[in-house]
Amino acid sequence: MIRSQPGGIGFDLTDAIRDIVAAKLGPRPAVVAVESRPSPSRSSAALDEVEVTRADGSVIRLVCKDAGHDAYPGSASVKPRFVVDPVREIETYRVALDPYGVGPTWFGAIVEPRSARYVLVLELVQGSLLFQIGGLESWLHAAGWAARFHDQLAPAARAIAPSAHLLRYEERYYRTWSDRARAFARGSARHDQIDAVVDAHDAAIPRLLSLPATVIHGEFFAANILIRDDASQSVCPIDWEMAAIAPGLIDLAALAAGGWSESERSAIIDAYRGASNTYGRCADPAFADALDACRLHLAVRWLGWSPSWVPPAHHAHDWLAEAQRVVKN
């Protein structure tokens, strides 16, 4: 008999989880209990931690994420509407990550458009977020992982993009962020400064469009990167809602942003280059120019994100200052 305890997703997951586990692992041994509870790790999306017990006593620990939380009118999310797709993260796991062994392990999903239910079901990774880990070594590990991931996915990126609902960093996409940043700055004390960095961003668009494209995370920040607690210390990025086909250096720009010293930032960048087939042999000036274009785009994207969004402390960063540093280089 199936036992269930309600969680935070908002509806009973029992039947769906039973079917998902059977599809992933086989119908035997049968599921005898499904217990859900709200995860303490939730942010903007509802997260349930789910414990599945099978007839042989084995226990499978999963996490269920409300992937459609900001896709509908009335949502409290400040994510711009033009980047929202409730199935993007689900399909990215199914099409672009699971086939390549990129964790957390994808178990399945609940996709019910009529009832606006989009729930991603993954293994519950025992690990720590990168920003919670002291020392530079883990950042270097994550940088090398990103380079290898970008190289691995590059040959299949264009084939994967439609079925994974990936964002595409095309000229219209870049210019949309420029327009938003200008609009939000209008009338503010920073108007002239933001206009100057947006002008530089617009001038960099041809360079951005010329860079090799691959599958990227899109928000490869330390708060979205889990490091497993086991001996493997493997990198498990989470929250692939902004997954895209784009220059891989966008992810490096995100990882290397923040209050690093120049030597620390250089170490992160060198760790990426050292693991990259795409950029490992790129001439230093050309590589620096490409990375600066990506850093500038990332800054303008955040300047154009929302006129009212205030990030949590571990996300806070002065993106205007970041853009101005790039422009001065």
N, C-alpha and C positions, 0 to 999 in steps of 0.2 A: 504494500500500500504506500502511495506517495504522501509524504508529509511536507507541508509548506509553511514557511514563516514569511510574512510580508516584508518587502524592502522599500527602497525609496524611488524606484522607477515609476511607480504609479499604477501598475497592474500586475496580476499574478503571472510569474514567469515559469511556473512549474512545468506545464505541458510543453512549452517551447524548449526549455532547457533539456528536458528528457529526450525530445526528438533530436536536438542538436548534438547532444552527447552520443546518442545511438548512431547518428550519421557519421560522426567523426571517429568514434572508437569501436563501433559495432554494437549490436543490440544486447550482447551478453558479456558480462553479467548485467542483469537488469538494474535500472535505477530504482532505489527504494526510498530515497529521501532527497528533497531539495529544500535547502534553507537559505533564505536571503536576508541580508541586512544592509542598511545604507553604509557606504564606505566612508571612512574618515578622510579619505583622500579627495573627495569630490571638490570640484571647483565650480565652473559655471554649469557644467552638465551633471545630471544625476548619475551617480555610480552606485551599483549594488555589488557587494561581495557575496558570492554564491558558493555554498558547499554542497557538493553532490556526492551522495553515498550510494555505492552499488552493492549488489547482493553478496559479493565476496568480501565486503567490509572495506574495500578500497575507497579512498576519498579523492575527489577532484575539486580543486579550488579554482574558481573562475571569477572574473569581474565582468559586469554587464554595464555598458555605457549607453546613456540616452543620446544617440548620435543625431537626433532630430531636434535637439533642445532649442536651437536658435533659427530654425528654418521657417517659422510661421509667424504671421502677424500677432502682435501681443507679446512676443518673446522679449525678455529683459536684456537680451544680448546686444552689445554694441558692435558686433561684427557687421561690416558693410554687406548689404543684401546681395550685391553682385558676386560675392565670393562664396555665398552659402549654397551648399548642396548636401542634403541630409544623407545621401548614399555615398558621398565621396570617400569618407574614411572607411566605411564598410567595404566598398569595392576595391579600395587601395590595398587593404589587408588581403582580400580574396585573390586579387589578380596580380598585384605587384610585390607583395611582401611574403605571403605564405609560400608561393611556389619557389621562392629564393631562400627560404629558411630564415627570414628576418623576423625576430621575435618582438613582442610577445606572441606566443602561438595563437593563431586564429582558429577558433572553434566553429563559428558560424554567426548568423545574424537573424534578427526578426525584422522583416521589411513588410509593413502593412500600410501602404499609402492612404487607403480610405480612412483608417483610424489614426493616421499620423504617428504610427509607431515605427521607429527606426532604432533598433537596439543592437549594438555590437557586443559579441561574446568572445572573450579572450581568456587565456590563462592568467591567473593572478600571480604576477612575478614577485618573488621575494627579493627586494633590492632597495636601493636608496637612489633618490634623485641626485643628479650630478651636482646641483648647487648646494646639496647638504653634505657633500664630501669635501674634506679639506685637502689642500695640496693641489699642485698643477698636474700631477701625473695622470689623473683620471681625465682631465680635459685633453691631454695629448692622446690618450687612448681613444677618446671619442672622435677626435679629429682624424686619426688614422682610419677608424671605422667608417666615417663619412666618406673619405676618399675611396675606399674599397667598394663601398655600396654604390657610389656614383659610377665608378668604372663598370661594376657588374651590371647595373641596370641600363646603362647608356645604349647598348645595341638594341634593346627591346622597348625603349621609352616611347617612341612614336606609335608602336603597335599597341602598347599598353594604355596609352593616354585616353582614348575614347571610352573603353570599357571600365576604366578606373575612375572616370569622371574627373580627371586631373585638370587643375587650372593650367592655362597656357600663358606663358610670359611672352606675349606678342606686343607689337607696338601700341595697339589700343589699350592693352592692360597697363603698360608703363605710363601712358599718358593720362589714364584715368586717375592714377595715384597723384600725378602732378596737379591735375585739376582740383582734386579734393584738398590737397595740402594748401594750394593757393586760396581756395574758397574758405577754408577754416581759419586761415590767417588774416583774412580781410578785416580791416578795422582794428586789429590787435597791435600792440606795441612791437611785436616781432615781425610785422608784415614785410618790411623791406628785407630783413635777414632771410626769411623763409622764401621770398621771391628769388633771392640770389641763389640759394642752394637748389631751388626747383629749376631755375634756368640751367644750372650746371647739370642737373639730372636729365633734362631734356636733351642737352648736348651729348650726354653719354648714352642715349638710347641706341644709336647705331652700333656702338661698341657692345652693349648688352645683347643685342640681337645677333651679333656675330659669334658669340661664345658657344662652345659645344653644349648641347642640351642633354639632360638626363632626367631621371625621376629624383625629385628633391622632397625633403620633409616640408620645407617652407617656413617652419618656426623652430629651427634647430637650436633652441635655447636650453640652458642647463635645467630649467624647470620642466622640460619635456623629455629628458633623457634619463632613463633608469639604468643603473648598473647593477647587475645581479650580485647577490650576496654570496653565491657559491664560488667554487674554485675557478670557474671560467671567467668571472668578472665581465661577462659579455654585455655589450651595449644593446639596450632595448628602447629605442625611441618610442614615445607614445604620442597621442593626440595628433594624428595625421590629417586633421581637418583642412589644412591648407596645402596638402600634397599637390605637386605641380610638375609639369615638364618645363624645365628652366635650367639656367646655368648652375652647376653644382656649387660654384663659389658663393651663391646666395646663402647656402647652409653654413659654409665656413665663415662668412661675414657675421652671421648670427652668433655662432659659437665664440668668435673672437671679440665680439662687442663687449663693452663693459669696462670696469675700472682696472684693467690690467696695466702693468708697466709695459713699456715698449719691448723690453727683452722677453717678458712673458707672452705678450701677443705674438711676437716673432716666433717663439717656440711653438705655439699652437699652429701658426701658419706653416712652419717648417714640418711639423708632424703630418699635416695634411699633404703637403707637397711630396714628402718622402714616401708616402703610401700611394700616391696617385700616378697612374700610367698616363692620364690625360695631361697633367700639369707638371709632372716630375722633371721633365726636360725642357719646359718652357723657359725662355730667356727671362732673366729677372725683371727688366723693365716692362716687358709685355705682360708678365704675370701680375706685377704690382698694379699696372694700369687696369687689368681686368678685375682684380679684387677690389680696387677702389671704386670702380663703376658699380659693383655689386653692393659694397658698403653704402654707397650713396643712395642706391635704390632702396635698400632696406630702411635707411633713415627716413627717406621721403614717404615710404609706405606707412611708417608709424606716425609721421606728421599728418598724414591724410586718413588715419584710421577712424577717428571719431572726435568731434569737438568737445565731448564731455567725459571721455574715458579717463579714469585715473587708475594706473596699474597697481597691483599689489607690490609691496616693498621689494620682493626678490625679482620683480620684472622692471622696476623703475630704472630709467636711463634717460639722459638728456640727448635726444636724437637730433635736435638742432645743432648742438655742439659737435656731435659725431659727424654730421654732414659737413659742418664748417671745417673740421679738421681734414676731411677728405679733399675738400675744394682747395684748401691751402697747399696741399702736397704738390 
